[in-house]
Amino acid sequence: MAEKINVLYDEESLDKRIRELAGQISRDYEGKEVTIICILKGACFFACELAKRITVPVFLDFMRISSYGNETESSGEVKIVQDLDEPLRGKNVIVVEDIIDSGRSMHYLLKILKSRGPESLKLCSLLNKPDRRVTEVEIDYTGFDIPDEFVVGYGLDYAQKYRNLPYIGTVVLEEK
């Protein structure tokens, strides 16, 4: 099988929406500091671009969770592969994710992070796939709602490929 990638959101559309999200976050946290938790590996491109555009002080930390492996469907089993370096107690925390689809992973993760005593805990996702939702999660800052298609680029991968694409595209599997 070969993959073909069709552009869903080009680089300019992504940049425009990220600027809008950063503006909203900057207004919401005016006079405060925020801690961004980037969920690796997929959210790294989005989190960096978002953080550069937020005008309040930003602290950055990283977590890595896994529920996919090399498949296009979530296994439903969530593992914390890399935990945070800093405690969250008393901090304004924004979890930055690449995509929310089933909601299982993020529901699990937000429950763990809330137990660590942050002042506030919000979720920002570049992409939201509501048709795939199995477990409800509240997304406070959403880039784009997308259809139930497998997407890559801008940090999102298919078997570790295509993360470096400067756009979001849909994957079409083709017979050779």
C-alpha positions in Angstrom: 0.0 0.0 0.0 1.2 3.5 -0.8 -0.1 6.7 0.8 -1.3 9.8 -0.9 -1.7 13.0 1.1 -4.4 15.5 0.3 -4.1 19.0 1.8 -6.8 19.8 4.3 -5.3 23.0 5.9 -2.4 24.8 4.3 0.4 26.5 6.1 -1.2 30.0 5.9 -4.5 28.7 7.3 -2.7 27.1 10.2 -0.7 30.2 10.9 -3.8 32.4 10.9 -5.7 30.1 13.3 -2.7 29.7 15.7 -2.4 33.5 15.9 -6.1 33.7 16.8 -5.8 31.1 19.5 -2.7 32.8 20.9 -4.6 36.1 21.0 -7.5 34.5 22.9 -5.1 32.8 25.4 -3.2 36.0 25.9 -6.4 37.9 26.7 -7.7 35.2 29.0 -4.5 35.1 31.0 -3.6 38.8 30.9 -1.5 39.7 34.0 -0.8 36.0 34.7 1.7 33.3 33.7 0.8 30.1 31.9 2.4 26.7 31.8 2.0 24.9 28.5 2.3 21.2 28.6 3.1 20.0 25.1 2.0 16.5 24.5 4.8 14.8 22.5 5.4 14.0 19.8 2.5 15.2 17.8 1.9 18.6 19.4 5.5 19.9 19.3 5.1 21.9 16.1 1.8 23.4 17.2 2.9 24.1 20.8 6.0 26.0 19.7 4.2 28.1 17.2 1.4 28.9 19.8 3.9 29.7 22.6 5.8 32.1 20.3 2.6 34.1 19.8 1.3 34.2 23.4 2.1 37.6 24.9 1.9 36.6 28.6 4.9 34.8 30.3 5.0 31.1 29.1 6.6 28.2 30.8 6.9 25.0 28.8 7.0 21.4 29.9 6.5 18.2 28.0 4.7 14.9 28.4 4.5 11.9 26.2 1.6 9.5 26.2 0.9 6.7 23.8 -2.3 4.9 22.7 -1.6 4.3 19.0 1.6 2.5 18.3 1.9 2.2 14.5 -1.8 2.0 13.9 -4.4 4.5 12.6 -6.9 3.5 15.4 -6.3 4.1 19.1 -5.7 0.9 21.0 -7.6 2.4 24.0 -4.7 1.6 26.2 -3.0 4.8 27.5 0.6 4.9 28.7 2.6 7.8 30.2 5.9 7.4 28.4 7.5 10.7 29.7 6.2 12.7 32.7 6.6 16.4 33.5 9.8 17.9 34.9 8.1 20.5 37.1 5.2 20.3 39.6 1.8 21.9 38.7 0.6 23.0 42.1 -0.8 26.6 41.9 0.0 27.1 38.2 -2.3 28.0 35.3 -1.9 25.1 33.0 -2.8 24.7 29.3 -2.4 21.2 27.9 -1.6 21.5 24.2 -2.4 18.5 22.0 -2.4 17.9 18.3 -5.7 16.2 17.9 -8.6 15.0 20.1 -10.5 12.1 18.6 -11.9 9.4 20.8 -11.2 11.5 23.9 -9.9 8.5 25.9 -6.3 9.6 26.2 -7.0 13.2 27.1 -9.7 12.3 29.6 -7.2 10.0 31.4 -4.5 12.6 31.2 -6.6 15.5 32.4 -7.7 13.5 35.5 -4.1 12.8 36.4 -3.0 16.4 35.9 -6.0 17.8 37.9 -4.9 15.7 40.8 -1.6 17.6 40.9 -3.3 20.8 42.1 -3.0 23.4 39.3 -4.7 26.7 39.8 -6.4 26.2 36.5 -6.3 23.5 33.9 -7.4 24.0 30.2 -7.1 22.1 27.0 -6.0 23.5 23.7 -6.1 21.2 20.6 -5.1 22.1 17.1 -7.7 19.6 15.7 -10.9 18.2 17.1 -12.6 15.1 15.5 -16.0 15.1 17.3 -17.4 12.2 15.2 -14.9 9.9 16.8 -15.6 10.9 20.4 -16.1 8.0 22.8 -15.3 9.8 26.0 -16.3 13.5 26.4 -13.6 16.1 27.1 -14.0 19.8 27.2 -11.7 21.6 24.7 -11.2 25.2 25.8 -9.3 26.3 22.7 -9.9 24.5 19.4 -8.0 25.1 16.1 -10.3 23.3 13.7 -13.1 20.7 13.8 -12.3 18.1 11.2 -14.2 15.1 9.6 -13.5 11.5 10.6 -10.4 11.1 8.3 -6.9 10.1 9.2 -4.7 13.2 9.1 -0.9 13.9 9.1 1.5 16.8 9.0 2.4 19.6 11.3 3.4 17.1 13.9 0.8 14.4 13.2 2.2 11.1 11.9 1.3 7.9 10.2 3.8 5.2 11.5 6.2 8.1 12.4 6.1 9.5 8.9 4.9 12.9 7.6 5.3 14.9 10.9 7.4 17.4 9.1 4.8 18.5 6.5 4.1 22.2 6.9 0.4 21.6 6.4 -2.4 19.2 7.6 -3.4 16.6 5.1 -5.6 13.5 4.9 -4.1 10.1 4.2 -5.5 8.1 1.3 -4.1 4.5 1.1 -3.7 3.4 -2.5 -3.1 0.0 -3.9 0.2 -0.2 -5.8 
